[in-house]
């Protein structure tokens, strides 16, 4: 069991398979031409499995595969198959563009839930945000996942000045489709030009939804990061991930493994420990993992005030989101 100094038990691991992505989302990448990590610094497919097995022995019950975009990793199906041999819940966060090529592998591995990032339902806005003209393929793959019986969460980063026009359109999707739409408050990372004025909070978004729909609050579980709602009579649900306006650090059970094998105990934490280097030297991995968990801060990586209006992005030390893993 992995427990930090605040009594939080950590049993959920997010593994970034690669820092590469086939999109260039403006809030995620600092620029179009990214410098990718050399292959020698990335975890090999065998090293990913070795490290994952160590975490599983220490009590991890759920693993989410992320990127960059995890499906651009050529060994994705192999990694998924090997992980599926272990007693752990497997899930995935993806931009959705390559889902159709891996749908059978996901089913074979027992994956039941997939998160798809989609920030707009407008084709032209999508092209502007992602710098790619792939909206139709993403939407087709969302429908394919539903058709194949997957639980599908649509993650939308709530960008002030963009989401206000579309939030009700996203919620409307849940009338006929069993989608679970989640609006994520805009968070600060290296190079993403975050400012507090760019944040639209969950409370503000909920007010916009209530102007059009009669909504019901659903029960939130202990480790949920999203506050869930439903429109009466609709098939699906919608929710808000309130990282900026109302953090949920008190019940956090998450750890992250970056594509270059660093363990991060918090999305916002600047501290990283080198698990991959230790693995390659034959050093003890368990002690490093426990040390990382023990050093976890109470809230927000110890980097900024829970009042997001007081956050100074220039003082936050962290990687860009694509280098951390979604």
N, C-alpha and C positions, 0 to 999 in steps of 0.2 A: 504494500500500500504506500502511496506517495502522498504525504501530508505536509502542508506548509506551516509556517509559524503562527498562522491565524486559524489553524484547524481545518482548512479546506482540503478535501481529498481530491486528488487529480487522477482521473481515469479516462480522459478524453485527449487524444493526440491528433493534431493536424500535421500531415506530412506534405511538404511541398516537393513535388517530383521534378520540377524544373523551374528556372526563372524565365524561360522563354514563353512568349505568348504570340498568338496570331492576330490579336487585336492591339490597338494602340490607344486605349481609353485615356482621355485627357486628364482625368482626376487620379489616375493610377500611375501612369508613366510620366516622368518629367519631360520627355521629348520623344520624337519619332524614332531617332536613331539611338537605340539603347546599346550599352556595352554589356554583353552577356558574359557570365562567368565561364572560364575555360572548362572543358570537359573533365580535366584532371582534378579540378576542385569540387566537382559535383559528386554526390553519392552515386555509385554504380547501382545497378538493379539488385545485385546480391547484397550490397551494403545496406540498402534500404530495408531489405527483409531482415538482416541481422539486427539492425537497430530497432526495428519494429518489434521483433521477437523479445528483445530485452525489455522494452516498455510493457509488453503484454505480460511478461513474467512478473513485472512490478505492479500489476493490477489494472492496466489500461483495458477498457471494455469497448471503446469505440474509436475508430480511426477514420478521419476524413482526408481524402486525397485532394490536394490543391495544386496550384502552380505559382506563378504564371498560369498557363493553361495546361492542366495535367494531361489532356488527351493529345498534346503534341509530342509527348514523350513516346518514342517508338516502342519501348518495352512495356507500355501501359498494361496491355492485356496480361502479360506474363507476371508483372508485379501484382496485379489484382488477383490472379489465380493463386499465387503463392500465399498472399495474405488471407485469402478465403479459407485456407486450410486451418486457420487458427480460430479459437472461440472469441471472436470479436465482431462487433457490428461495423460493417464497411459502408461508407457513403462518399459522396463526391460533390465538389463545387466546380462548375464549368461554365464557359461562355456559351456552350451548347452547339457550336458550329460543327463539331465532329461526332456528335452523339450517334448519328445513324451508322457510323462505321464500327461502333463498339457496343451496340445495344445487346448483342448476344453474349458478349463477355461479361457485361454487367449482370445479366440475368443468371448466367452460369455461376457467378461468384456470390450470388445471393444478395446483391445490392437491391434495396427496396426504395430508397429515397435519394433523390438527386436535386441539388440546388443549381438553378440556372440564373446567371446574371443577365439582367435585361433592364436597362435604365429608361427606355422610352418605347412607345408603341408606334412612333412615327418614323417611317423609313428614312426620311431626310435627316431628322435629328439623330437617328441611330448612326448614320454615315458620318455625321459631324463629330459625334462623341467618340466613336470607336475608330474613326479614320478607315473604316472598311464598309463596303456595301454588301452586307451579308444578313440583313434583317430577315428576309424570307426564309433562309435556311434555318436560322435560329428558331423562328416561330414554328416551322414544320417539325423540328426536332422536339420542341416542347409538346406538341400534339402527339408525336410518336411515343414519347415517354408515357403520356397519359394512356394512350392506346394500349401500351404494353403493360399497364398496371402499376407503374411506378408512382410513388408519392412525389409530387413535384412542387418545390418551393421556388418562386421567382423572386430573386433579390434585386431590388432597385435602389441605387444610391440616390438619396433625396437631395438633389442639387437645387438650391434656392434660385428661383427664376425659371426653372424648367419643370419641376415636379408639380407645381401648383396647377398648371394647365392639364395635367394628365392623371393626377391621383385618382380622380373619380372614374376615369377610363380603366385604370388598372383594377380598381375595386369591381367595376362592372363585369370584368372577365370572370369573376368568381360566381356570377349568377348561374351560368350554364356549365362551367368547367370546374372540376374539383381541384383547383389550383390554390396554393397558399402563398399569397403575395406578401412580401415583407419589404417595408421601406426602411432604409438604413440611413441614419443621420450621418452627414458628411464629416469624416474624421481627418485629423491632421497627420500627414506623413511627409517624409523628405521629398521635396520637389513638387508637391501637388497643389501649391499655391492656396493652402487653406487659410481662411479668415473666418472669424466668428460670425460675421455678417452673411456668410455664405451658407450658414446652417439654418435649415428650417426644422423646427423641433416636432416631435411626435404630437404634442398638444396642438400645435398650429395645424398640422396635417389632419388630425382627427376632427378639428373644427370644420375644415373644408369638406371632409367626407360627410359629416353630419348635416351639412347644408342640403345634401341630396338624398341621403339614405338614413333609414332607421337602423341603428347598429346595436349589437349586444356584445358585452364584454365576456370573453371566454376565460376559463381558468388557466393560469400560468403555472407550470411545474417549477420545481426548485432550481434547476440549472438552465431554464429557458432564458435566452437572451432577448427574446421578442415578446412584446405585450400584444396578445391576440384578441381579435374582434371578428365579428361575423355580421353580415346583413341578413336580417330575417328572411328565411326561405331560399337563400342562395346556397349553391353547392359547396363552394370553397370558403376560405377565410382570408383575412388580411391582418397584418401585424406591423408593429414598429420596433425597430432595434434602436434603443434609446441611449447609445453609448455616450453622447455628449450631454444630453439634458438630464438623464437619470441613469447613472452607471449601475451595472449589475455585478460589480467586482466581488461583493460579499459572498456570493455562492459560486464563484468561478471554479471550474474543474478542468481547465484547458491548458495544454502545453503545445508548443509548436516546434517542429523540426524543419529547418530551412533546407533548401535544395543543396547547399554546401555543408550540410550536416551539423549546423549549430542549433543548440537547444535554446529556445526563448520561452521564458516562463510567463510572458505577457505580450500581447500584441503591441503595446506601447512601450515595453521595456527596452532600455538601451543595452542591458547586460546580456551577453551571449556566452555560452560555453561550448567548446569544440568537441563534440562527440565523434565526429568523423575522424578527426586527427587522432583521438584516443583509440578508436577502433583499429586504425591502421598501424598504430604502435603496439597494439595488444594490451592496452591499459584497461583498468577496471572502469566499466561504463556505469554501473549502478551508483557508485559513489558520486560521479559527476552529475547524474540525473537528480539524485537526492539533494546535492548541493544547490543545483539550479532552483529546484522547487522550494528549498528552505529560504532562498534569498528573495522570493517573490514579495513585492510591495503590497500594501493593503489595497491601494486603488491606483488604476491608470498608470501602472509602471513606475509610480513615484515621480512622474515627469511633469504633470501639470495639475492645477487646481480642479476639483470636481465641478466648479462653476466654470463652464467652458468659455464664458465671456471674458474670463481673466487669463485664458490660455495665451501664451506667447509662442507662436509656432517656430520662431527663429531659435528659441532656446530648447526645443525638443530634439533630442539626439536619437535617431532611429533610421532604419532603411526606408526606401520607398516601398509601397505596398507590394509591388510585384516581386521585390527582392525578399520580402518576408514570406509571402504565400497567403492566398486568400482565406 
